[in-house]
Amino acid sequence: LVGANFILRGIRYVNDFEYEKAIADMNRSIADNIETIFLTCLPQYTSIASTLVRDVLRNGGDVSKFLPSVVNQDLKLHA
């Protein structure tokens, strides 16, 4: 249990919105104090899925060009 009131989710495509909205609706039905905020990504990142980035990272690949610098820095600290 984290105690958060907001969930931040990224959307790349229209079908992502439908899926994410279903999750947001379920979260709100469980706890009405939870608000989901959707952000769209820049066009150059639409083809980059977090699943792909995690797979590259797990296999020792360089994911730095797919992530914001602050996330890269955090990954280096916890590596």
Sequence and secondary structure as in RCSB ss.txt:
>XXXX:A:sequence
LVGANFILRGIRYVNDFEYEKAIADMNRSIADNIETIFLTCLPQYTSIASTLVRDVLRNGGDVSKFLPSVVNQDL
KLHA
>XXXX:A:secstr
    SEEEEEE SHHHHHHHHHHHHHHHHH TT EEEEEE  GGGTT  HHHHHHHHHTT   GGGS HHHHHHH
HHT 
